[in-house]
Amino acid sequence: MIAYINGKIISKSSNSVIIENNGIGYEILIPLSTLYKLSDDNKNVSLYIYPLIKDDTLTLFGFYSLLEKRLFLMLISVSGIGPKLAVNILSGIGPEDLIKAIADKDVTRICKVPGIGKKMAQRIILELNDKSNKILNTEINRDNWDEFIARDALSALINLGYPENMAKKALKDAMSKIKVFNLEDLIRESLRIMAG
């Protein structure tokens, strides 16, 4: 069972990456939340893997963090959600936002994900509410929510090629301007600050 891979990025697209490990290139399907954290091609990367064997075909799904993989596994446990839709959900709403939306029973936020209707959003909340609360209470302390998001935003900016000091300063400015933010807002505002 493949659970983890480390290797050189050969190429990447909006929904997959090819990683070379010991002379073998593995195509791995990834959500946008993982893509944003990957560095340029020809750099080494490590991903947590979920292998799916169906009709004699092996499909690999990859995640930058264990949190993403845990959420993926939670999503595919919901009736009506397969691996590709779960990746789609993680692409449409970041891991932190998804946990918060489930915990807050925010049907409207989850419905903004392409392919998710009101009934499916309600099912996700109903089936995953207890699990998401456990994640909130163990992995992410609500008091440190902003810090958790800022760490992910900093990692994304560095992987986009910005120097760490410059990215940290932009993040600090962005956090002072946006009182309530999610990961995407923070990255977007930081990029705007560095471009201006």
Backbone hydrogen bonds in HBPLUS format (Angstrom, degrees):
<---DONOR---> <-ACCEPTOR-->    atom                        ^
c    i                          cat <-CA-CA->   ^        H-A-AA   ^      H-
h    n   atom  resd res      DA  || num        DHA   H-A  angle D-A-AA Bond
n    s   type  num  typ     dist DA aas  dist angle  dist       angle   num
A0049-ILE N   A0003-ALA O   2.83 MM  46  4.67 169.8  1.84 113.3 116.5     1
A0005-ILE N   A0047-LEU O   2.93 MM  42  5.45 157.1  1.98 157.2 163.7     2
A0047-LEU N   A0005-ILE O   2.88 MM  42  5.45 157.5  1.93 155.5 163.1     3
A0007-GLY N   A0045-VAL O   2.99 MM  38  5.63 157.2  2.04 156.3 163.0     4
A0045-VAL N   A0007-GLY O   2.78 MM  38  5.63 149.7  1.87 154.8 162.7     5
A0008-LYS N   A0020-GLU O   3.05 MM  12  5.18 141.4  2.21 147.8 145.4     6
A0020-GLU N   A0008-LYS O   2.80 MM  12  5.18 163.1  1.83 153.0 153.7     7
A0009-ILE N   A0043-LYS O   2.93 MM  34  5.66 160.9  1.97 145.4 148.9     8
A0042-ASN N   A0009-ILE O   2.61 MM  33  4.93 167.0  1.62 146.8 149.5     9
A0010-ILE N   A0018-ILE O   2.81 MM   8  5.45 172.0  1.81 159.1 161.5    10
A0018-ILE N   A0011-SER O   2.82 MM   7  5.36 167.6  1.84 157.4 157.3    11
A0013-SER N   A0016-SER O   2.78 MM   3  5.31 165.0  1.80 161.3 160.4    12
A0030-ILE N   A0015-ASN O   2.94 MM  15  5.34 161.3  1.97 121.8 128.0    13
A0017-VAL N   A0028-ILE O   2.89 MM  11  5.35 148.4  1.99 144.4 154.7    14
A0028-ILE N   A0017-VAL O   2.80 MM  11  5.35 164.7  1.82 159.0 164.4    15
A0019-ILE N   A0026-TYR O   2.92 MM   7  5.22 158.2  1.97 144.0 146.0    16
A0026-TYR N   A0019-ILE O   2.78 MM   7  5.22 170.7  1.79 145.5 145.9    17
A0021-ASN N   A0024-ILE O   2.80 MM   3  5.33 161.0  1.84 151.4 154.0    18
A0024-ILE N   A0021-ASN O   3.12 MM   3  5.33 162.5  2.15 110.7 116.1    19
A0029-LEU N   A0060-LEU O   2.83 MM  31  6.17 161.7  1.86 161.6 155.4    20
A0062-GLY N   A0029-LEU O   2.81 MM  33  6.01 162.2  1.84 156.1 160.4    21
A0034-THR N   A0031-PRO O   3.05 MM   3  5.52 140.7  2.20 109.3 119.1    22
A0035-LEU N   A0031-PRO O   3.12 MM   4  6.48 162.2  2.15 148.7 154.0    23
A0036-TYR N   A0032-LEU O   2.98 MM   4  6.11 164.4  2.01 159.6 159.5    24
A0037-LYS N   A0034-THR O   2.92 MM   3  5.38 145.9  2.04 111.5 122.0    25
A0038-LEU N   A0035-LEU O   3.08 MM   3  5.34 161.3  2.12 111.0 116.9    26
A0048-TYR N   A0063-PHE O   2.83 MM  15  5.09 167.8  1.84 155.8 153.5    27
A0063-PHE N   A0048-TYR O   2.84 MM  15  5.09 140.7  1.99 142.4 154.1    28
A0050-TYR N   A0061-PHE O   2.78 MM  11  5.08 152.2  1.86 149.2 156.8    29
A0061-PHE N   A0050-TYR O   2.95 MM  11  5.08 154.7  2.02 137.4 145.6    30
A0052-LEU N   A0059-THR O   2.77 MM   7  5.10 159.7  1.81 156.1 162.4    31
A0059-THR N   A0052-LEU O   2.83 MM   7  5.10 165.6  1.85 149.3 154.3    32
A0054-LYS N   A0057-THR O   2.92 MM   3  5.27 159.4  1.96 149.2 153.3    33
A0057-THR N   A0054-LYS O   2.92 MM   3  5.27 147.1  2.02 111.0 121.4    34
A0069-LYS N   A0065-SER O   3.25 MM   4  6.62 160.9  2.29 144.9 149.8    35
A0070-ARG N   A0066-LEU O   2.82 MM   4  6.03 158.0  1.87 150.6 156.7    36
A0071-LEU N   A0067-LEU O   2.96 MM   4  6.20 158.9  2.01 150.4 155.7    37
A0072-PHE N   A0068-GLU O   2.90 MM   4  6.14 156.5  1.95 149.4 156.4    38
A0073-LEU N   A0069-LYS O   2.96 MM   4  6.21 163.1  1.98 152.7 156.1    39
A0074-MET N   A0070-ARG O   2.92 MM   4  6.17 149.2  2.01 143.5 152.7    40
A0075-LEU N   A0071-LEU O   2.82 MM   4  6.07 157.7  1.87 151.0 156.9    41
A0076-ILE N   A0072-PHE O   2.98 MM   4  6.30 160.9  2.02 155.9 160.1    42
A0077-SER N   A0074-MET O   3.15 MM   3  5.27 145.3  2.28  99.1 109.4    43
A0078-VAL N   A0075-LEU O   3.01 MM   3  5.46 159.4  2.05 111.9 118.6    44
A0081-ILE N   A0078-VAL O   3.11 MM   3  5.74 155.8  2.17 143.7 142.7    45
A0086-ALA N   A0082-GLY O   2.95 MM   4  6.16 155.1  2.02 154.4 162.5    46
A0087-VAL N   A0083-PRO O   2.98 MM   4  6.26 154.8  2.04 149.1 154.7    47
A0088-ASN N   A0084-LYS O   3.00 MM   4  6.21 152.2  2.08 139.3 147.5    48
A0089-ILE N   A0085-LEU O   2.85 MM   4  6.16 150.0  1.94 149.0 156.5    49
A0090-LEU N   A0086-ALA O   3.04 MM   4  6.37 161.0  2.08 148.4 152.7    50
A0091-SER N   A0087-VAL O   2.91 MM   4  6.15 132.0  2.14 140.4 154.2    51
A0092-GLY N   A0088-ASN O   2.93 MM   4  6.18 137.9  2.11 141.2 152.8    52
A0092-GLY N   A0089-ILE O   3.06 MM   3  5.04 124.1  2.39  93.9 108.5    53
A0093-ILE N   A0089-ILE O   2.95 MM   4  6.12 134.5  2.16 150.0 161.5    54
A0098-LEU N   A0094-GLY O   2.87 MM   4  6.05 156.1  1.92 159.8 167.6    55
A0099-ILE N   A0095-PRO O   3.04 MM   4  6.27 165.2  2.06 151.5 154.5    56
A0100-LYS N   A0096-GLU O   3.04 MM   4  6.25 163.5  2.07 148.7 153.5    57
A0101-ALA N   A0097-ASP O   2.79 MM   4  5.93 158.7  1.84 147.9 154.3    58
A0102-ILE N   A0098-LEU O   2.95 MM   4  6.14 159.5  1.99 152.5 157.2    59
A0103-ALA N   A0099-ILE O   2.93 MM   4  6.11 166.1  1.95 149.8 154.3    60
A0104-ASP N   A0100-LYS O   2.81 MM   4  5.93 151.2  1.89 149.1 157.1    61
A0106-ASP N   A0101-ALA O   2.78 MM   5  4.84 165.1  1.81 150.4 153.0    62
A0105-LYS N   A0102-ILE O   3.09 MM   3  4.94 154.8  2.15  99.6 107.3    63
A0110-ILE N   A0106-ASP O   3.34 MM   4  6.67 163.9  2.36 151.9 155.7    64
A0111-CYS N   A0107-VAL O   2.90 MM   4  6.08 150.0  1.99 152.2 161.4    65
A0112-LYS N   A0109-ARG O   3.20 MM   3  5.44 151.2  2.28 102.2 110.8    66
A0113-VAL N   A0110-ILE O   3.16 MM   3  5.80 166.4  2.18 116.7 121.0    67
A0116-ILE N   A0113-VAL O   3.10 MM   3  5.71 153.2  2.17 146.8 145.3    68
A0121-ALA N   A0117-GLY O   2.94 MM   4  6.15 161.5  1.98 154.9 160.8    69
A0122-GLN N   A0118-LYS O   2.93 MM   4  6.17 157.1  1.98 149.9 155.8    70
A0123-ARG N   A0119-LYS O   2.95 MM   4  6.19 151.0  2.03 143.5 151.8    71
A0124-ILE N   A0120-MET O   2.88 MM   4  6.17 159.4  1.92 153.4 158.5    72
A0125-ILE N   A0121-ALA O   3.06 MM   4  6.32 163.0  2.09 148.6 152.7    73
A0126-LEU N   A0122-GLN O   2.88 MM   4  6.05 164.6  1.90 149.4 154.2    74
A0127-GLU N   A0123-ARG O   2.85 MM   4  5.98 170.5  1.86 157.4 159.5    75
A0128-LEU N   A0124-ILE O   2.92 MM   4  5.75 143.4  2.05 144.1 153.3    76
A0129-ASN N   A0125-ILE O   2.99 MM   4  5.31 127.5  2.27 143.0 146.1    77
A0132-SER N   A0128-LEU O   2.84 MM   4  6.00 161.3  1.88 162.0 167.2    78
A0133-ASN N   A0129-ASN O   3.01 MM   4  6.22 152.8  2.09 147.9 155.2    79
A0134-LYS N   A0130-ASP O   3.11 MM   4  6.42 146.9  2.22 142.8 151.4    80
A0135-ILE N   A0131-LYS O   3.12 MM   4  6.48 153.9  2.19 145.9 152.4    81
A0136-LEU N   A0132-SER O   2.91 MM   4  6.20 160.1  1.95 149.0 154.6    82
A0137-ASN N   A0133-ASN O   2.92 MM   4  6.10 154.1  1.99 144.8 151.6    83
A0138-THR N   A0134-LYS O   2.92 MM   4  6.04 136.8  2.11 143.9 155.0    84
A0139-GLU N   A0135-ILE O   2.81 MM   4  5.34 135.9  2.00 136.3 149.8    85
A0140-ILE N   A0135-ILE O   3.21 MM   5  6.56 153.7  2.29 152.0 155.6    86
A0144-ASN N   A0141-ASN O   2.80 MM   3  5.32 143.6  1.94 115.2 126.3    87
A0145-TRP N   A0142-ARG O   3.18 MM   3  5.02 163.2  2.21 108.8 108.5    88
A0148-PHE N   A0144-ASN O   2.89 MM   4  6.14 153.1  1.97 155.2 163.3    89
A0149-ILE N   A0145-TRP O   3.03 MM   4  6.36 161.7  2.06 155.7 159.4    90
A0150-ALA N   A0146-ASP O   2.85 MM   4  6.02 159.4  1.90 148.3 154.9    91
A0151-ARG N   A0147-GLU O   3.00 MM   4  6.19 150.2  2.09 145.2 151.7    92
A0152-ASP N   A0148-PHE O   3.32 MM   4  6.65 158.3  2.37 144.9 149.7    93
A0153-ALA N   A0149-ILE O   2.90 MM   4  6.17 156.1  1.96 152.3 159.8    94
A0154-LEU N   A0150-ALA O   2.88 MM   4  6.05 157.7  1.93 148.6 154.1    95
A0155-SER N   A0151-ARG O   3.05 MM   4  6.28 160.9  2.09 146.6 151.6    96
A0156-ALA N   A0152-ASP O   2.99 MM   4  6.25 155.8  2.05 146.1 152.6    97
A0157-LEU N   A0153-ALA O   2.96 MM   4  6.22 159.5  2.00 152.0 157.0    98
A0158-ILE N   A0154-LEU O   2.97 MM   4  6.18 161.8  2.00 154.8 159.4    99
A0159-ASN N   A0155-SER O   3.00 MM   4  6.18 157.4  2.06 145.8 152.2   100
A0160-LEU N   A0156-ALA O   3.02 MM   4  6.24 123.7  2.34 136.2 150.9   101
A0160-LEU N   A0157-LEU O   3.15 MM   3  5.00 136.3  2.35  91.4 103.9   102
A0162-TYR N   A0157-LEU O   3.22 MM   5  5.87 162.4  2.25 152.5 147.6   103
A0161-GLY N   A0158-ILE O   2.92 MM   3  5.20 155.7  1.98 106.5 114.0   104
A0167-ALA N   A0163-PRO O   2.91 MM   4  6.14 162.5  1.94 159.3 165.0   105
A0168-LYS N   A0164-GLU O   2.85 MM   4  6.03 159.8  1.89 154.6 159.9   106
A0169-LYS N   A0165-ASN O   3.07 MM   4  6.27 159.7  2.11 146.4 151.3   107
A0170-ALA N   A0166-MET O   3.03 MM   4  6.25 163.1  2.06 149.3 154.0   108
A0171-LEU N   A0167-ALA O   2.87 MM   4  6.04 155.9  1.93 148.1 155.2   109
A0172-LYS N   A0168-LYS O   2.94 MM   4  6.16 157.6  1.99 147.4 153.2   110
A0173-ASP N   A0169-LYS O   3.03 MM   4  6.32 161.6  2.06 149.9 154.4   111
A0174-ALA N   A0170-ALA O   2.82 MM   4  6.04 158.3  1.87 148.4 155.2   112
A0175-MET N   A0171-LEU O   2.82 MM   4  6.02 160.3  1.85 153.9 158.5   113
A0176-SER N   A0172-LYS O   3.12 MM   4  6.34 141.9  2.27 140.5 150.2   114
A0177-LYS N   A0173-ASP O   3.13 MM   4  6.39 134.7  2.34 141.1 153.0   115
A0177-LYS N   A0174-ALA O   3.12 MM   3  5.15 131.0  2.37  95.5 108.7   116
A0178-ILE N   A0174-ALA O   2.93 MM   4  6.14 157.1  1.98 156.4 162.2   117
A0186-LEU N   A0182-ASN O   3.08 MM   4  6.28 163.1  2.11 155.4 160.1   118
A0187-ILE N   A0183-LEU O   3.02 MM   4  6.27 162.0  2.05 155.7 159.9   119
A0188-ARG N   A0184-GLU O   2.93 MM   4  6.06 168.5  1.94 153.2 157.0   120
A0189-GLU N   A0185-ASP O   2.91 MM   4  6.06 165.8  1.93 152.3 156.0   121
A0190-SER N   A0186-LEU O   3.00 MM   4  6.04 155.4  2.06 142.3 149.5   122
A0191-LEU N   A0187-ILE O   2.91 MM   4  6.11 161.0  1.94 154.0 158.8   123
A0192-ARG N   A0188-ARG O   3.00 MM   4  6.24 152.6  2.08 143.7 151.6   124
A0193-ILE N   A0189-GLU O   2.95 MM   4  6.20 153.7  2.02 146.4 153.0   125
A0194-MET N   A0190-SER O   2.96 MM   4  6.25 160.9  1.99 151.1 155.9   126
A0195-ALA N   A0191-LEU O   2.89 MM   4  6.04 143.6  2.03 143.4 153.5   127
A0196-GLY N   A0192-ARG O   3.00 MM   4  6.10 138.4  2.18 139.9 150.4   128
